[in-house]
Amino acid sequence: MKTKSNNKIIANVLLVCFCLLYLFPIYLIITNSFKSRSEMYENMVALPNKISAKYYISALGKMNFSISVTNSVIITIVSIAILVVLCSMCAWMFVRCNNVVSKLLFSLLVATMLIPFQTIMMPLMQEMNWIGNNVGIKMVDTVPGLIFMYTGFGAGMGVFLYHGFISSVPRSLEEAAIIDGCNTWQCFWKIVFPILKPTTMTVIILDVIWIWNDYLLPSLTLKSKANRTIPISTAKFFGQYTISWNEAMAALVVTIIPVAIFYLACQKYIIKGVAAGAVKG
């Protein structure tokens, strides 16, 4: 009995140590966002001598915060809305058709999750430039173009999660709705889609974290200042020859806060949605 108690204490101590180790970089970002350069170089780990919003104000001004946050919010919300609608409908048809073609298309779509973005980013930019030059639809350096790309890259995971959950939904519910007079569109949106709430929340949370924090794709796509997102605006503090560490830390804190609040408010849906979507499938 005593051995079990000691093991539990050791396990709790190790857990606390790992948590502190994991949270230490966040502590450094927050504390150094209030320090001057000399204070940072003197001791990065120590608490700031004075709490002031000076560096937050200067950081927000330099990164054009109002424009950047507006672009990030628009891109995130519109991309996720399109992904939820298209992925849920696509997964539903894959499950209900259940033939060789649907299985093949589903496998191909899920297989895209295994392709590293770095291997296709240059061909992607060439293709987007070709569309702009030959079709007349500007895809590079536009917010709609970036939303279109996010929709494509997020489709694989979204369909995968929805597919597993829909597989557990009884077909008899849909048959009863059709007997009562529902058409295919009404059957999906009134009967099937409300049941998909756990998976929908999971898709929304994971995609918000991904799109809001993504730097690589917007850095390749968006060039003008009017279209920059939060991560691109934050990167301007890291210059080639000098880095404004205190302002950069303040900008990072401002960037992290919205998505952290969103995640904490919705985290209970993640385990439920992933378990329902992946395990049941």
C-alpha positions in Angstrom: 0.0 0.0 0.0 2.8 2.3 0.9 4.6 1.5 -2.4 1.5 2.5 -4.4 1.3 5.8 -2.5 5.0 6.6 -3.2 4.6 5.8 -6.9 1.6 8.1 -7.1 3.6 10.9 -5.5 6.5 10.4 -7.8 4.2 10.3 -10.8 2.5 13.6 -9.7 5.9 15.3 -9.2 7.1 14.2 -12.6 3.8 15.5 -14.1 4.2 18.9 -12.5 7.9 19.1 -13.7 6.8 18.3 -17.3 4.0 20.9 -17.1 6.4 23.5 -15.8 8.9 22.6 -18.5 6.2 22.9 -21.2 4.9 26.2 -19.9 8.4 27.8 -19.4 8.6 29.3 -23.0 5.2 30.9 -22.4 6.5 32.4 -19.2 9.5 33.8 -21.0 7.3 35.4 -23.7 5.0 37.1 -21.2 7.7 38.3 -18.8 10.0 39.6 -21.5 7.2 41.5 -23.3 7.3 44.0 -20.4 11.1 44.4 -20.3 13.5 46.8 -22.0 16.4 45.5 -24.1 18.9 46.1 -21.4 16.7 44.4 -18.8 16.2 41.4 -21.1 19.9 40.9 -21.8 20.7 41.3 -18.1 18.4 38.4 -17.0 15.8 36.9 -19.4 14.3 34.6 -16.7 13.7 37.3 -14.0 10.4 39.1 -13.5 10.2 42.6 -15.0 11.0 45.5 -12.7 8.0 47.5 -13.9 4.7 46.4 -15.6 4.0 48.7 -18.5 2.0 48.5 -21.7 4.6 50.6 -23.6 5.9 47.8 -25.8 2.4 46.4 -26.4 1.3 49.8 -27.7 4.3 50.2 -30.0 4.0 46.6 -31.2 0.4 47.0 -32.1 1.1 50.2 -34.1 4.0 48.7 -36.0 2.2 45.6 -37.0 -1.0 47.4 -38.2 -2.9 45.4 -35.7 -6.4 46.4 -36.8 -5.8 45.5 -40.4 -4.0 42.3 -39.6 -6.5 41.0 -37.1 -9.4 41.8 -39.5 -7.7 39.8 -42.3 -7.0 36.9 -39.9 -10.6 36.8 -38.6 -12.1 37.0 -42.1 -9.8 34.3 -43.5 -10.3 32.0 -40.5 -14.1 32.3 -40.3 -14.8 32.0 -44.0 -12.4 29.1 -44.5 -13.8 27.2 -41.6 -17.4 27.8 -42.7 -16.7 26.5 -46.2 -14.7 23.5 -44.8 -17.5 22.5 -42.4 -20.2 22.7 -45.2 -18.3 20.9 -47.9 -16.5 18.3 -45.8 -19.7 17.2 -43.9 -21.7 16.9 -47.2 -18.8 15.1 -49.0 -18.2 12.6 -46.1 -22.0 11.9 -45.9 -22.1 11.0 -49.6 -19.0 8.9 -49.4 -20.6 6.9 -46.5 -24.0 6.5 -48.0 -22.9 5.7 -51.6 -20.4 3.1 -50.3 -19.2 1.9 -53.7 -15.8 1.4 -55.3 -15.7 4.9 -56.6 -16.6 6.6 -53.3 -14.1 4.4 -51.4 -11.4 5.3 -53.9 -12.1 9.0 -53.8 -12.2 8.9 -50.0 -8.8 7.1 -49.9 -7.3 9.6 -52.3 -8.6 12.6 -50.3 -7.3 11.2 -47.0 -4.0 10.4 -48.6 -3.4 14.1 -49.2 -3.0 14.5 -45.4 0.3 12.5 -45.7 1.9 14.9 -48.3 4.2 17.5 -46.6 3.3 21.1 -47.6 6.9 21.9 -48.3 7.0 19.5 -51.2 4.2 21.2 -53.1 4.5 24.8 -52.1 6.5 25.9 -55.2 4.3 24.0 -57.7 1.3 25.5 -55.8 2.5 29.0 -56.3 3.3 28.4 -60.0 -0.3 27.0 -60.5 -1.9 29.9 -58.7 0.1 32.4 -60.8 -0.9 30.5 -63.9 -4.6 30.8 -63.0 -4.2 34.5 -62.4 -2.4 35.1 -65.7 -4.4 32.8 -68.0 -7.9 32.6 -66.4 -8.0 36.1 -65.1 -8.8 35.1 -61.5 -6.2 36.5 -59.2 -5.2 33.9 -56.6 -1.9 35.3 -55.3 -1.9 38.3 -52.8 -5.6 38.1 -52.3 -7.7 37.1 -49.3 -10.1 35.0 -51.4 -7.2 33.2 -53.0 -5.8 32.2 -49.6 -9.2 31.1 -48.4 -9.5 28.9 -51.5 -6.1 27.2 -50.7 -7.0 26.7 -47.0 -10.2 25.0 -48.2 -8.2 22.6 -50.3 -5.6 21.8 -47.7 -8.1 21.3 -44.9 -10.5 19.1 -46.8 -8.6 15.8 -46.1 -8.7 16.0 -42.4 -12.3 17.4 -42.3 -13.7 14.6 -44.5 -11.8 12.0 -42.5 -13.2 13.1 -39.2 -16.8 13.4 -40.5 -16.6 10.1 -42.4 -15.9 8.2 -39.2 -18.8 9.7 -37.3 -21.3 9.5 -40.1 -20.6 5.8 -40.4 -22.1 5.4 -36.9 -25.3 7.3 -37.7 -28.2 4.8 -38.5 -29.5 5.0 -42.0 -33.0 4.4 -40.6 -33.1 8.0 -39.4 -32.7 9.3 -42.9 -35.2 6.8 -44.3 -37.8 7.8 -41.8 -37.2 11.5 -42.7 -37.6 10.7 -46.4 -40.9 8.8 -45.7 -42.1 11.9 -43.8 -41.5 14.1 -46.9 -37.9 15.4 -46.6 -35.8 15.7 -49.8 -32.1 14.9 -49.8 -31.1 18.5 -48.9 -33.5 18.6 -45.9 -32.6 15.2 -44.8 -29.0 16.2 -44.4 -29.3 19.6 -42.9 -32.3 18.8 -40.6 -31.5 15.2 -39.6 -27.8 14.3 -40.1 -25.9 17.6 -39.6 -27.3 18.4 -36.1 -26.0 15.0 -35.0 -22.5 15.9 -36.2 -22.1 18.6 -33.6 -19.1 17.0 -31.7 -17.2 16.4 -34.9 -18.1 19.8 -36.3 -16.7 21.4 -33.1 -13.5 19.4 -33.4 -13.0 20.4 -37.0 -13.7 24.1 -36.1 -11.2 24.0 -33.2 -8.4 22.3 -35.0 -8.8 24.5 -38.1 -8.9 27.7 -36.1 -5.6 26.8 -34.4 -4.1 25.9 -37.7 -5.3 28.8 -39.9 -4.9 31.5 -37.2 -1.3 30.5 -36.4 -0.2 29.6 -39.9 2.7 31.5 -41.3 4.1 29.6 -44.3 1.2 29.7 -46.7 0.3 33.4 -46.1 4.0 34.4 -46.4 4.0 32.7 -49.8 0.7 34.1 -50.9 0.2 37.6 -49.4 2.6 40.3 -50.4 0.9 43.7 -49.8 0.5 45.2 -46.4 -3.2 45.5 -46.7 -3.6 41.7 -46.9 -1.2 40.6 -44.2 -2.4 38.3 -41.4 -1.3 38.4 -37.7 1.6 35.9 -38.1 3.1 37.8 -41.0 2.8 41.1 -39.2 4.4 39.6 -36.1 7.4 38.3 -38.2 8.4 41.9 -39.1 10.0 42.3 -35.7 12.5 39.6 -36.5 14.9 41.4 -38.9 18.0 40.2 -40.7 20.4 42.2 -38.6 18.4 43.1 -35.5 15.5 41.8 -33.5 13.2 43.9 -31.4 12.7 41.2 -28.8 10.4 43.0 -26.3 8.0 44.2 -29.1 8.2 40.8 -30.7 7.2 39.1 -27.4 4.4 41.6 -26.9 3.1 40.9 -30.5 3.3 37.1 -29.9 1.3 37.5 -26.7 -1.4 39.4 -28.5 -1.4 36.8 -31.3 -1.8 33.9 -28.9 -4.5 35.3 -26.6 -7.5 35.0 -29.0 -6.9 31.4 -30.1 -6.0 30.4 -26.5 -9.3 31.7 -25.2 -11.2 30.0 -28.0 -9.4 26.7 -27.4 -10.0 26.8 -23.6 -13.7 27.5 -24.2 -14.2 24.7 -26.6 -11.6 22.1 -25.6 -14.2 19.7 -24.1 -15.3 18.9 -27.7 -12.0 17.8 -29.0 -11.7 14.4 -27.3 -15.3 13.7 -27.8 -15.2 14.6 -31.5 -12.0 12.9 -32.3 -13.0 9.7 -30.5 -16.4 9.7 -32.2 -15.0 10.5 -35.6 -11.8 8.3 -35.7 -12.5 5.4 -33.4 -16.1 4.7 -34.5 -15.0 4.9 -38.1 
